[in-house]
Amino acid sequence: MQSKWGTPPHIAMAIMKQESSFVADALPPRAYLLWVIPWGRVSPSYGYAQAQPPAWSDFERSMGSSGSRDDFGDAIMFIGWYAAGTQQQLGISKWDAYNQYLAYHEGRGGFSRNTYRAKPWLMQVARKVDQQAKTYGAQLNQCRGELERERRSFWFF
């Protein structure tokens, strides 16, 4: 994902964590009629990335193959693809977890119209994603350092 789209893994992982908690077949919450009768879902999003069907179809077209929203590899590629497109269309750095998440959640058009500004709860969630990305980034850097030290320690075996 990083080599194809240039999206840092810790950014994509933080978005996935927020969207599905890494549950393959995650569904959005139910809508209720008269506050008690289950009435479908609030959105047709599905899977690890909680990808909307139109965006998923665009992704599949751009990849030239089909994928599955409940396949981790396909979902992480989707998030990387979406972040790269967001950078290209809106100028939001792929390293900016806060604004990437807002554009991911609201869609690029919604982000451009500043729809998130009427949703203080969403800006709080975006701050949470940003913090999660920083945590994942630090963990990844630590693991890379440990792996490099291990590799150098045993290179002669």
DSSP file (Angstrom, degrees, kcal/mol; ACC not computed):
  #  RESIDUE AA STRUCTURE BP1 BP2  ACC     N-H-->O    O-->H-N    N-H-->O    O-->H-N    TCO  KAPPA ALPHA  PHI   PSI    X-CA   Y-CA   Z-CA
    1    1 A M     >>       0   0    0      0, 0.0     4,-2.8     0, 0.0     6,-0.6   0.000 360.0 360.0 360.0 -46.2    0.0    0.0    0.0
    2    2 A Q  H  >5 +     0   0    0      1,-0.2     4,-1.8     3,-0.2    75,-0.0   0.914 360.0  46.6 -66.6 -41.8    2.7    2.4    0.9
    3    3 A S  H  45S+     0   0    0      1,-0.2    -1,-0.2     2,-0.2     0, 0.0   0.863 118.8  41.7 -70.3 -33.0    4.9    1.6   -2.1
    4    4 A K  H  45S+     0   0    0      1,-0.1    -2,-0.2     3,-0.1    -1,-0.2   0.919 134.3  14.9 -78.4 -44.7    1.9    1.9   -4.5
    5    5 A W  H  <5S-     0   0    0     -4,-2.8    -3,-0.2     2,-0.2    -2,-0.2   0.584  91.0-125.8-110.9 -13.4    0.1    4.9   -3.1
    6    6 A G     << +     0   0    0     -4,-1.8    -4,-0.2    -5,-0.6    -3,-0.1   0.590  59.0 144.4  78.3   9.4    2.7    6.6   -0.8
    7    7 A T        -     0   0    0     -6,-0.6    -1,-0.3     1,-0.1    -2,-0.2  -0.711  55.7-116.7 -84.1 126.2    0.3    6.6    2.1
    8    8 A P    >>  -     0   0    0      0, 0.0     4,-1.9     0, 0.0     3,-0.8  -0.365  18.4-130.5 -61.8 137.1    2.1    6.0    5.4
    9    9 A P  H 3> S+     0   0    0      0, 0.0     4,-2.8     0, 0.0     5,-0.2   0.850 104.9  57.4 -59.8 -35.3    1.0    2.7    7.0
   10   10 A H  H 3> S+     0   0    0      2,-0.2     4,-1.5     1,-0.2   126,-0.2   0.820 106.7  49.5 -68.9 -27.6    0.3    4.3   10.4
   11   11 A I  H <> S+     0   0    0     -3,-0.8     4,-2.0     2,-0.2    -1,-0.2   0.943 113.7  44.8 -71.6 -49.0   -2.1    6.8    8.9
   12   12 A A  H  X S+     0   0    0     -4,-1.9     4,-2.5     1,-0.2    -2,-0.2   0.898 113.2  51.2 -61.9 -40.6   -4.0    4.1    7.0
   13   13 A M  H  X S+     0   0    0     -4,-2.8     4,-2.7     1,-0.2    -1,-0.2   0.879 107.9  51.9 -66.7 -37.2   -4.1    1.9   10.1
   14   14 A A  H  X S+     0   0    0     -4,-1.5     4,-2.0    -5,-0.2    -1,-0.2   0.899 110.7  48.2 -66.2 -39.4   -5.4    4.7   12.3
   15   15 A I  H  X S+     0   0    0     -4,-2.0     4,-2.5     2,-0.2    -2,-0.2   0.937 112.9  48.0 -64.5 -45.5   -8.2    5.3    9.9
   16   16 A M  H  X>S+     0   0    0     -4,-2.5     4,-2.7     1,-0.2     5,-0.8   0.907 108.8  54.4 -62.3 -41.1   -9.0    1.6    9.7
   17   17 A K  H  X5S+     0   0    0     -4,-2.7     4,-1.5     1,-0.2    -1,-0.2   0.921 112.7  43.3 -57.6 -44.6   -9.0    1.3   13.5
   18   18 A Q  H  <5S+     0   0    0     -4,-2.0    -2,-0.2     1,-0.2    -1,-0.2   0.902 116.2  47.1 -68.8 -41.1  -11.5    4.1   13.8
   19   19 A E  H  <5S-     0   0    0     -4,-2.5    -2,-0.2    -5,-0.2    -1,-0.2   0.878 138.1  -4.6 -72.2 -38.3  -13.8    2.9   11.0
   20   20 A S  H ><5S-     0   0    0     -4,-2.7     3,-1.2    28,-0.2    -3,-0.2   0.463  79.1-121.6-136.9  -3.8  -14.0   -0.8   12.0
   21   21 A S  T 3<<S-     0   0    0     -4,-1.5    -4,-0.2    -5,-0.8     3,-0.1   0.821  79.3 -64.1  54.1  31.2  -11.8   -1.6   14.9
   22   22 A F  T 3  S+     0   0    0     -6,-0.8     2,-0.6    26,-0.3    -1,-0.2   0.786  96.7 147.9  63.7  31.1  -10.2   -4.1   12.5
   23   23 A V    X   -     0   0    0     -3,-1.2     3,-1.4    25,-0.2    -1,-0.2  -0.878  42.1-147.9 -97.2 121.3  -13.4   -6.1   12.3
   24   24 A A  T 3  S+     0   0    0     -2,-0.6    24,-0.5     1,-0.3    -1,-0.1   0.872  93.4  33.7 -59.3 -43.3  -13.6   -7.6    8.8
   25   25 A D  T 3  S+     0   0    0     22,-0.2    -1,-0.3    21,-0.1    45,-0.1  -0.059  83.7 158.5-107.3  33.6  -17.4   -7.6    8.4
   26   26 A A    <   -     0   0    0     -3,-1.4    21,-1.9    20,-0.1    24,-0.1  -0.268  20.1-165.5 -59.8 139.9  -18.1   -4.4   10.4
   27   27 A L        -     0   0    0     19,-0.2    19,-0.1    -7,-0.1     3,-0.1  -0.916  23.8-106.2-123.0 151.7  -21.4   -2.7    9.6
   28   28 A P        -     0   0    0      0, 0.0    -1,-0.0     0, 0.0    15,-0.0  -0.247  54.2 -76.6 -69.5 167.3  -22.5    0.8   10.5
   29   29 A P        -     0   0    0      0, 0.0    13,-2.3     0, 0.0    14,-0.3  -0.169  52.8-101.1 -63.2 159.6  -25.0    1.3   13.3
   30   30 A R  E     -A   41   0A   0     11,-0.2     2,-0.3    12,-0.1    11,-0.3  -0.461  25.9-131.1 -77.2 151.0  -28.7    0.6   12.7
   31   31 A A  E     -     0   0A   0      9,-2.3     8,-3.6    -2,-0.1     2,-0.4  -0.734  23.6-146.0 -93.7 153.8  -31.3    3.3   12.1
   32   32 A Y  E >   -A   38   0A   0     -2,-0.3     2,-0.5     6,-0.3     3,-0.5  -0.972   7.5-141.1-128.3 139.1  -34.5    3.1   14.2
   33   33 A L  E >> S-A   37   0A   0      4,-3.2     4,-2.3    -2,-0.4     3,-1.5  -0.843  94.6  -2.2 -94.0 128.9  -38.0    4.0   13.4
   34   34 A L  T 34 S-     0   0    0     -2,-0.5    -1,-0.2     1,-0.3     0, 0.0   0.813 122.3 -77.3  56.0  32.0  -39.7    5.7   16.3
   35   35 A W  T <4 S+     0   0    0     -3,-0.5    -1,-0.3     1,-0.2    -2,-0.1   0.388 130.3  53.7  65.3  -0.1  -36.5    5.1   18.3
   36   36 A V  T <4 S+     0   0    0     -3,-1.5    -2,-0.2     1,-0.1    -1,-0.2   0.602  81.4  81.9-134.1 -23.5  -37.2    1.4   18.9
   37   37 A I  E  < S-A   33   0A   0     -4,-2.3    -4,-3.2     2,-0.0    -2,-0.2  -0.795  78.8-124.2 -95.2 115.3  -37.9   -0.4   15.6
   38   38 A P  E     -A   32   0A   0      0, 0.0    -6,-0.3     0, 0.0     2,-0.1  -0.350  32.4-179.8 -58.0 132.5  -34.7   -1.4   13.8
   39   39 A W  E     -     0   0A   0     -8,-3.6    -7,-0.1     1,-0.5    -8,-0.1  -0.555  45.3 -74.9-139.1  68.5  -34.9    0.1   10.3
   40   40 A G  E    S-     0   0A   0     -2,-0.1    -9,-2.3   -10,-0.1    -1,-0.5  -0.250  71.6 -51.6  75.2-164.3  -31.9   -0.7    8.2
   41   41 A R  E     -A   30   0A   0    -11,-0.3   -11,-0.2    -3,-0.1    -9,-0.0  -0.755  38.2-122.0-111.2 157.6  -28.4    0.8    8.5
   42   42 A V  S    S+     0   0    0    -13,-2.3   -12,-0.1    -2,-0.3    -1,-0.1   0.675  96.7   4.9 -72.3 -16.1  -27.4    4.5    8.6
   43   43 A S        -     0   0    0    -14,-0.3    -1,-0.1     2,-0.1   -12,-0.0  -0.980  69.6-117.7-159.8 159.1  -25.2    3.9    5.6
   44   44 A P        +     0   0    0      0, 0.0     7,-0.1     0, 0.0     6,-0.0   0.258  68.2 133.2 -86.2  14.4  -24.3    1.1    3.1
   45   45 A S        +     0   0    0      7,-0.1     2,-0.3     5,-0.1     7,-0.2  -0.208  31.7 176.6 -60.9 155.7  -20.6    1.2    4.3
   46   46 A Y  B   > +B   51   0B   0      5,-0.8     5,-1.2   -19,-0.1     4,-0.3  -0.991  25.0  11.7-160.4 151.1  -19.1   -2.2    5.0
   47   47 A G  T > 5S-     0   0    0    -21,-1.9     3,-0.8    -2,-0.3    23,-0.2  -0.125  99.9 -32.1  85.2-171.4  -15.9   -4.0    6.0
   48   48 A Y  T 3 5S+     0   0    0     21,-1.4   -26,-0.3   -24,-0.5    -1,-0.2   0.878 140.8  35.6 -52.9 -44.3  -12.5   -3.0    7.4
   49   49 A A  T 3 5S-     0   0    0     20,-0.5    -1,-0.3    -3,-0.3    -2,-0.2   0.504  98.4-131.7 -92.2  -5.0  -12.5    0.4    5.6
   50   50 A Q  T < 5 -     0   0    0     -3,-0.8    -3,-0.2    -4,-0.3     2,-0.2   0.902  41.9-175.4  51.1  42.8  -16.2    1.1    5.9
   51   51 A A  B   < -B   46   0B   0     -5,-1.2    -5,-0.8    18,-0.1    -1,-0.2  -0.474  24.2-125.8 -74.7 136.7  -16.1    1.9    2.2
   52   52 A Q     >  -     0   0    0     -2,-0.2     4,-2.6    -7,-0.2     5,-0.2  -0.566  25.9-115.2 -75.9 144.6  -19.2    3.2    0.5
   53   53 A P  H  > S+     0   0    0      0, 0.0     4,-2.5     0, 0.0     5,-0.2   0.874 112.7  50.6 -52.6 -44.0  -20.2    1.2   -2.6
   54   54 A P  H  > S+     0   0    0      0, 0.0     4,-2.0     0, 0.0     5,-0.1   0.926 113.4  45.0 -63.5 -40.9  -19.6    4.1   -5.1
   55   55 A A  H  > S+     0   0    0     -3,-0.2     4,-2.3     2,-0.2     5,-0.1   0.898 112.7  51.7 -67.4 -39.1  -16.1    4.8   -3.7
   56   56 A W  H  X S+     0   0    0     -4,-2.6     4,-2.6     1,-0.2    -1,-0.2   0.905 108.7  51.1 -63.4 -40.9  -15.3    1.1   -3.7
   57   57 A S  H  X S+     0   0    0     -4,-2.5     4,-2.4    -5,-0.2    -1,-0.2   0.902 109.1  50.6 -62.6 -41.1  -16.4    0.8   -7.3
   58   58 A D  H  X S+     0   0    0     -4,-2.0     4,-2.4     2,-0.2    -2,-0.2   0.913 110.6  50.4 -61.2 -42.3  -14.1    3.7   -8.3
   59   59 A F  H  X S+     0   0    0     -4,-2.3     4,-2.0     2,-0.2    -2,-0.2   0.934 109.9  48.9 -60.5 -48.3  -11.3    2.0   -6.5
   60   60 A E  H  X>S+     0   0    0     -4,-2.6     4,-1.5     1,-0.2     5,-1.3   0.901 111.0  50.7 -61.1 -41.2  -11.9   -1.3   -8.3
   61   61 A R  H  <5S+     0   0    0     -4,-2.4    -1,-0.2     1,-0.2    -2,-0.2   0.924 110.7  48.7 -61.1 -44.1  -12.0    0.5  -11.6
   62   62 A S  H  <5S+     0   0    0     -4,-2.4    -1,-0.2     1,-0.2    -2,-0.2   0.829 114.1  46.1 -67.6 -30.3   -8.7    2.3  -10.9
   63   63 A M  H  <5S-     0   0    0     -4,-2.0    -1,-0.2     2,-0.2    -2,-0.2   0.699 104.0-131.7 -82.7 -20.7   -7.1   -1.0   -9.9
   64   64 A G  T  <5S+     0   0    0     -4,-1.5     2,-0.3     1,-0.2    -3,-0.2   0.684  78.0  70.2  76.0  17.1   -8.5   -2.9  -12.9
   65   65 A S  S   <S-     0   0    0     -5,-1.3    -2,-0.2    -6,-0.2    -1,-0.2  -0.981  82.8-102.7-156.3 163.6   -9.7   -5.7  -10.7
   66   66 A S        +     0   0    0     -2,-0.3     2,-0.3    -3,-0.1    -9,-0.0  -0.525  36.0 180.0 -89.5 160.9  -12.3   -6.5   -8.1
   67   67 A G        -     0   0    0     -2,-0.2     2,-0.4   -11,-0.1    -7,-0.1  -0.833  25.3-109.6-145.2-177.9  -11.7   -6.7   -4.4
   68   68 A S    >   -     0   0    0     -2,-0.3     3,-1.7     1,-0.1     7,-0.3  -0.981   8.1-145.6-127.0 132.1  -13.5   -7.4   -1.2
   69   69 A R  T 3  S+     0   0    0     -2,-0.4   -21,-1.4     1,-0.3   -20,-0.5   0.671 103.5  54.6 -69.4 -15.2  -14.3   -4.9    1.5
   70   70 A D  T 3  S+     0   0    0    -23,-0.2     2,-0.5   -22,-0.1    -1,-0.3   0.209  86.2  95.7-102.9  16.3  -13.8   -7.6    4.1
   71   71 A D  S <> S-     0   0    0     -3,-1.7     4,-2.8     1,-0.1     5,-0.2  -0.930  70.0-145.4-102.5 123.3  -10.3   -8.5    2.9
   72   72 A F  H  > S+     0   0    0     -2,-0.5     4,-2.8     1,-0.2     5,-0.3   0.910  97.0  49.3 -56.4 -47.1   -7.7   -6.7    4.9
   73   73 A G  H  > S+     0   0    0      1,-0.2     4,-1.8     2,-0.2    -1,-0.2   0.913 113.9  45.2 -60.9 -44.3   -5.3   -6.3    2.0
   74   74 A D  H  > S+     0   0    0      1,-0.2     4,-2.1     2,-0.2    -1,-0.2   0.912 114.1  49.9 -64.9 -41.8   -7.9   -4.9   -0.3
   75   75 A A  H  X S+     0   0    0     -4,-2.8     4,-2.2    -7,-0.3    -2,-0.2   0.899 110.6  47.9 -66.4 -41.2   -9.3   -2.6    2.4
   76   76 A I  H  X S+     0   0    0     -4,-2.8     4,-2.2    -5,-0.2    -1,-0.2   0.864 111.1  52.1 -69.8 -33.5   -5.9   -1.1    3.4
   77   77 A M  H  X S+     0   0    0     -4,-1.8     4,-2.9    -5,-0.3    -1,-0.2   0.897 107.7  53.3 -64.3 -40.1   -5.2   -0.6   -0.3
   78   78 A F  H  X S+     0   0    0     -4,-2.1     4,-3.0     2,-0.2    -2,-0.2   0.934 108.9  47.8 -59.5 -47.3   -8.5    1.3   -0.6
   79   79 A I  H  X S+     0   0    0     -4,-2.2     4,-2.5     2,-0.2    -1,-0.2   0.918 113.3  47.9 -62.9 -42.7   -7.5    3.6    2.3
   80   80 A G  H  X S+     0   0    0     -4,-2.2     4,-2.2     2,-0.2    -2,-0.2   0.918 113.2  48.3 -62.2 -43.6   -4.1    4.2    0.7
   81   81 A W  H  X S+     0   0    0     -4,-2.9     4,-2.3     2,-0.2    -2,-0.2   0.911 112.2  49.1 -61.0 -44.7   -5.7    4.9   -2.7
   82   82 A Y  H  X S+     0   0    0     -4,-3.0     4,-2.3     1,-0.2    -2,-0.2   0.918 111.0  49.1 -64.9 -43.5   -8.3    7.2   -1.1
   83   83 A A  H  X S+     0   0    0     -4,-2.5     4,-2.2     2,-0.2    -1,-0.2   0.896 110.7  50.7 -63.0 -40.3   -5.7    9.2    0.8
   84   84 A A  H  X S+     0   0    0     -4,-2.2     4,-2.3     1,-0.2    -1,-0.2   0.911 111.7  47.7 -63.8 -41.9   -3.5    9.6   -2.3
   85   85 A G  H  X S+     0   0    0     -4,-2.3     4,-2.9     2,-0.2     5,-0.3   0.864 109.6  53.6 -65.7 -36.0   -6.6   10.9   -4.2
   86   86 A T  H  X>S+     0   0    0     -4,-2.3     4,-2.8     2,-0.2     6,-0.9   0.901 109.3  48.1 -65.7 -40.8   -7.4   13.2   -1.4
   87   87 A Q  H  X5S+     0   0    0     -4,-2.2     4,-1.4     4,-0.2    -2,-0.2   0.928 114.7  46.4 -63.7 -43.4   -3.9   14.7   -1.6
   88   88 A Q  H  <5S+     0   0    0     -4,-2.3    -2,-0.2    -5,-0.2    -1,-0.2   0.924 122.8  33.3 -65.4 -44.6   -4.1   15.0   -5.3
   89   89 A Q  H  <5S+     0   0    0     -4,-2.9    -2,-0.2    -5,-0.1    -3,-0.2   0.870 135.1  21.1 -82.0 -38.4   -7.6   16.6   -5.3
   90   90 A L  H  <5S-     0   0    0     -4,-2.8    -3,-0.2    -5,-0.3    -2,-0.2   0.532  95.5-120.8-112.3  -9.0   -7.6   18.6   -2.1
   91   91 A G     << +     0   0    0     -4,-1.4     2,-0.6    -5,-0.6    -4,-0.2   0.666  58.2 150.1  77.5  15.4   -3.9   19.1   -1.4
   92   92 A I        -     0   0    0     -6,-0.9    -1,-0.3    -9,-0.1    -2,-0.1  -0.729  50.5-116.8 -84.9 122.2   -4.1   17.4    2.0
   93   93 A S    >   -     0   0    0     -2,-0.6     3,-1.6     1,-0.2     7,-0.2  -0.224  10.4-130.0 -56.4 142.7   -0.8   15.7    2.9
   94   94 A K  T 3  S+     0   0    0      1,-0.3    -1,-0.2   -88,-0.1   -83,-0.1   0.642 110.9  59.6 -67.4 -13.2   -1.0   11.9    3.2
   95   95 A W  T 3  S+     0   0    0      1,-0.1     2,-1.2   -88,-0.1    -1,-0.3   0.461  81.5  92.3 -91.6  -3.8    0.9   12.4    6.5
   96   96 A D    <>  +     0   0    0     -3,-1.6     4,-2.5     1,-0.2     5,-0.2  -0.718  50.1 175.8 -95.4  86.3   -2.0   14.6    7.9
   97   97 A A  H  > S+     0   0    0     -2,-1.2     4,-2.4     1,-0.2     5,-0.2   0.866  73.8  56.8 -61.2 -38.8   -4.1   12.1    9.7
   98   98 A Y  H  > S+     0   0    0      1,-0.2     4,-1.9     2,-0.2    -1,-0.2   0.965 115.8  32.5 -59.9 -57.0   -6.5   14.7   11.1
   99   99 A N  H  > S+     0   0    0      2,-0.2     4,-2.4     1,-0.2     5,-0.2   0.834 115.8  57.7 -74.2 -32.1   -7.6   16.2    7.8
  100  100 A Q  H  X S+     0   0    0     -4,-2.5     4,-2.3     2,-0.2    -1,-0.2   0.923 108.5  48.0 -60.8 -42.3   -7.3   12.9    5.9
  101  101 A Y  H  X S+     0   0    0     -4,-2.4     4,-3.1    -5,-0.2     5,-0.3   0.928 109.6  51.2 -65.7 -43.6   -9.8   11.4    8.3
  102  102 A L  H  X S+     0   0    0     -4,-1.9     4,-2.5     1,-0.2     5,-0.2   0.921 113.5  45.3 -58.9 -42.8  -12.2   14.3    7.9
  103  103 A A  H  X S+     0   0    0     -4,-2.4     4,-1.3     2,-0.2     8,-0.2   0.857 113.4  51.1 -68.3 -34.5  -12.0   14.0    4.1
  104  104 A Y  H  < S+     0   0    0     -4,-2.3    -2,-0.2    -5,-0.2    -1,-0.2   0.935 115.5  40.9 -66.0 -47.0  -12.4   10.2    4.4
  105  105 A H  H  < S+     0   0    0     -4,-3.1    -2,-0.2     1,-0.2    -3,-0.2   0.912 125.8  32.9 -69.7 -44.4  -15.5   10.5    6.6
  106  106 A E  H  X S-     0   0    0     -4,-2.5     4,-0.6    -5,-0.3    -1,-0.2   0.592 111.4-117.1 -89.1 -12.2  -17.2   13.3    4.9
  107  107 A G  H  X  -     0   0    0     -4,-1.3     4,-2.6    -5,-0.2     5,-0.2   0.032  35.0 -81.7  82.5 157.0  -16.1   12.5    1.4
  108  108 A R  H  > S+     0   0    0      1,-0.2     4,-2.4     2,-0.2     5,-0.1   0.888 132.1  50.2 -64.3 -38.5  -13.9   14.9   -0.6
  109  109 A G  H  > S+     0   0    0      2,-0.2     4,-1.7     1,-0.2    -1,-0.2   0.921 111.3  48.4 -65.0 -43.4  -16.9   17.1   -1.6
  110  110 A G  H  <>S+     0   0    0     -4,-0.6     5,-2.4     2,-0.2     6,-0.3   0.905 111.2  50.4 -62.6 -41.8  -18.1   17.3    2.0
  111  111 A F  H ><5S+     0   0    0     -4,-2.6     3,-1.7    -8,-0.2    -2,-0.2   0.931 108.6  52.1 -60.9 -44.7  -14.7   18.2    3.2
  112  112 A S  H 3<5S+     0   0    0     -4,-2.4    -1,-0.2     1,-0.3    -2,-0.2   0.832 110.3  48.8 -61.1 -32.2  -14.5   20.9    0.5
  113  113 A R  T 3<5S-     0   0    0     -4,-1.7    -1,-0.3    -5,-0.1    -2,-0.2   0.392 112.3-123.5 -87.5   3.3  -17.8   22.3    1.7
  114  114 A N  T X 5 +     0   0    0     -3,-1.7     3,-1.5    -4,-0.2     4,-0.3   0.815  55.8 154.8  61.0  33.3  -16.6   22.2    5.3
  115  115 A T  G > < +     0   0    0     -5,-2.4     3,-1.3     1,-0.3    -4,-0.1   0.801  64.4  66.8 -62.1 -27.7  -19.5   20.0    6.4
  116  116 A Y  G >  S+     0   0    0     -6,-0.3     3,-2.1     1,-0.2     7,-0.3   0.752  83.7  73.5 -65.1 -23.6  -17.4   18.7    9.3
  117  117 A R  G <  S+     0   0    0     -3,-1.5    -1,-0.2     1,-0.3    -2,-0.2   0.742  92.8  54.3 -66.0 -21.3  -17.4   22.1   10.9
  118  118 A A  G <  S+     0   0    0     -3,-1.3    -1,-0.3    -4,-0.3    -2,-0.2   0.333 101.1  68.6 -89.0   6.6  -21.0   21.6   12.0
  119  119 A K    X>  +     0   0    0     -3,-2.1     4,-1.7     1,-0.1     3,-0.9  -0.702  53.1 172.4-128.4  78.7  -20.0   18.3   13.7
  120  120 A P  H 3> S+     0   0    0      0, 0.0     4,-1.8     0, 0.0     5,-0.2   0.855  82.4  59.3 -55.8 -34.6  -17.9   19.0   16.7
  121  121 A W  H 3> S+     0   0    0      1,-0.2     4,-2.0     2,-0.2     5,-0.1   0.871 104.0  51.0 -61.0 -36.8  -18.1   15.3   17.6
  122  122 A L  H <> S+     0   0    0     -3,-0.9     4,-2.5     2,-0.2    -1,-0.2   0.884 106.9  52.1 -71.0 -38.3  -16.4   14.4   14.2
  123  123 A M  H  X S+     0   0    0     -4,-1.7     4,-1.7    -7,-0.3    -1,-0.2   0.860 109.2  51.7 -65.4 -32.7  -13.6   16.9   14.8
  124  124 A Q  H  X S+     0   0    0     -4,-1.8     4,-1.9    -5,-0.2    -2,-0.2   0.905 109.4  49.3 -67.0 -41.5  -13.0   15.2   18.2
  125  125 A V  H  X S+     0   0    0     -4,-2.0     4,-2.4     1,-0.2    -2,-0.2   0.906 108.4  53.6 -63.0 -40.9  -12.9   11.8   16.4
  126  126 A A  H  X S+     0   0    0     -4,-2.5     4,-2.4     1,-0.2    -1,-0.2   0.868 106.9  51.7 -62.9 -36.4  -10.4   13.2   13.9
  127  127 A R  H  X S+     0   0    0     -4,-1.7     4,-2.4     2,-0.2    -1,-0.2   0.893 108.9  51.3 -64.8 -38.7   -8.2   14.3   16.8
  128  128 A K  H  X S+     0   0    0     -4,-1.9     4,-2.6     2,-0.2    -2,-0.2   0.911 109.9  49.0 -63.1 -43.0   -8.5   10.7   18.2
  129  129 A V  H  X S+     0   0    0     -4,-2.4     4,-2.7     2,-0.2    -2,-0.2   0.914 110.1  51.9 -62.4 -43.0   -7.4    9.3   14.7
  130  130 A D  H  X S+     0   0    0     -4,-2.4     4,-1.9     1,-0.2    -2,-0.2   0.916 111.4  46.4 -60.2 -43.9   -4.5   11.7   14.6
  131  131 A Q  H  X S+     0   0    0     -4,-2.4     4,-2.2     2,-0.2    -1,-0.2   0.902 111.8  51.3 -66.1 -40.2   -3.3   10.6   18.1
  132  132 A Q  H  X S+     0   0    0     -4,-2.6     4,-3.0     1,-0.2     5,-0.2   0.905 108.1  52.7 -62.8 -40.8   -3.8    7.0   17.1
  133  133 A A  H  X S+     0   0    0     -4,-2.7     4,-2.7     1,-0.2    -1,-0.2   0.900 108.3  50.5 -61.7 -40.8   -1.7    7.6   14.0
  134  134 A K  H  X S+     0   0    0     -4,-1.9     4,-2.3     2,-0.2    -1,-0.2   0.909 111.5  48.4 -63.8 -41.2    1.1    9.1   16.1
  135  135 A T  H  X S+     0   0    0     -4,-2.2     4,-2.4     2,-0.2    -2,-0.2   0.945 113.6  46.0 -63.5 -48.5    1.0    6.1   18.4
  136  136 A Y  H  X S+     0   0    0     -4,-3.0     4,-2.7     1,-0.2    -2,-0.2   0.893 111.6  53.1 -61.7 -39.6    1.1    3.6   15.5
  137  137 A G  H  X S+     0   0    0     -4,-2.7     4,-2.4    -5,-0.2    -1,-0.2   0.914 110.0  47.1 -62.3 -43.1    3.9    5.7   13.9
  138  138 A A  H  X S+     0   0    0     -4,-2.3     4,-2.3     2,-0.2    -2,-0.2   0.909 113.0  49.2 -65.3 -41.7    6.0    5.5   17.1
  139  139 A Q  H  X S+     0   0    0     -4,-2.4     4,-2.7     2,-0.2    -2,-0.2   0.913 111.0  50.1 -63.2 -42.1    5.4    1.8   17.4
  140  140 A L  H  X S+     0   0    0     -4,-2.7     4,-2.6     2,-0.2    -2,-0.2   0.916 110.4  49.3 -63.1 -43.5    6.4    1.2   13.8
  141  141 A N  H  X S+     0   0    0     -4,-2.4     4,-2.2     2,-0.2    -1,-0.2   0.901 111.7  49.4 -62.4 -40.3    9.6    3.2   14.2
  142  142 A Q  H  X S+     0   0    0     -4,-2.3     4,-2.4     2,-0.2    -2,-0.2   0.928 112.1  47.8 -64.5 -44.9   10.5    1.3   17.3
  143  143 A C  H  X S+     0   0    0     -4,-2.7     4,-2.8     1,-0.2     5,-0.2   0.904 110.2  52.2 -63.6 -41.0    9.8   -2.1   15.6
  144  144 A R  H  X S+     0   0    0     -4,-2.6     4,-2.5     1,-0.2    -1,-0.2   0.920 110.1  49.1 -61.5 -42.5   11.9   -1.0   12.6
  145  145 A G  H  X S+     0   0    0     -4,-2.2     4,-2.4     2,-0.2    -2,-0.2   0.918 112.3  47.5 -62.7 -43.5   14.8   -0.2   14.8
  146  146 A E  H  X S+     0   0    0     -4,-2.4     4,-2.5     2,-0.2    -2,-0.2   0.909 112.2  49.8 -64.1 -42.2   14.5   -3.5   16.7
  147  147 A L  H  X S+     0   0    0     -4,-2.8     4,-2.5     2,-0.2    -2,-0.2   0.901 111.1  49.1 -64.0 -41.0   14.3   -5.4   13.4
  148  148 A E  H  X S+     0   0    0     -4,-2.5     4,-2.5    -5,-0.2    -2,-0.2   0.911 111.4  49.3 -65.3 -41.7   17.4   -3.6   12.0
  149  149 A R  H  X S+     0   0    0     -4,-2.4     4,-2.2     2,-0.2    -2,-0.2   0.921 112.4  48.5 -63.2 -42.8   19.4   -4.2   15.2
  150  150 A E  H  X S+     0   0    0     -4,-2.5     4,-1.5     2,-0.2    -2,-0.2   0.918 111.3  50.0 -62.1 -43.8   18.4   -7.9   15.1
  151  151 A R  H  < S+     0   0    0     -4,-2.5     4,-0.2     1,-0.2    -2,-0.2   0.915 112.9  45.7 -63.2 -43.3   19.4   -8.2   11.4
  152  152 A R  H >< S+     0   0    0     -4,-2.5     3,-0.8     1,-0.2     4,-0.2   0.858 109.6  56.2 -68.5 -33.9   22.8   -6.5   12.1
  153  153 A S  H 3< S+     0   0    0     -4,-2.2    -1,-0.2     1,-0.2     3,-0.2   0.830 119.1  30.1 -66.4 -31.9   23.4   -8.7   15.1
  154  154 A F  T >< S+     0   0    0     -4,-1.5     3,-1.4    -3,-0.2    -1,-0.2   0.130  81.3 114.5-116.2  19.8   22.9  -12.0   13.2
  155  155 A W  T <  S+     0   0    0     -3,-0.8    -1,-0.1     1,-0.3    -2,-0.1   0.802  75.5  56.1 -63.8 -28.0   24.1  -11.0    9.7
  156  156 A F  T 3         0   0    0     -4,-0.2    -1,-0.3     1,-0.2    -2,-0.1   0.534 360.0 360.0 -85.9  -4.3   27.1  -13.4    9.8
  157  157 A F    <         0   0    0     -3,-1.4    -1,-0.2     0, 0.0    -2,-0.2   0.458 360.0 360.0 -87.4 360.0   25.0  -16.5   10.6
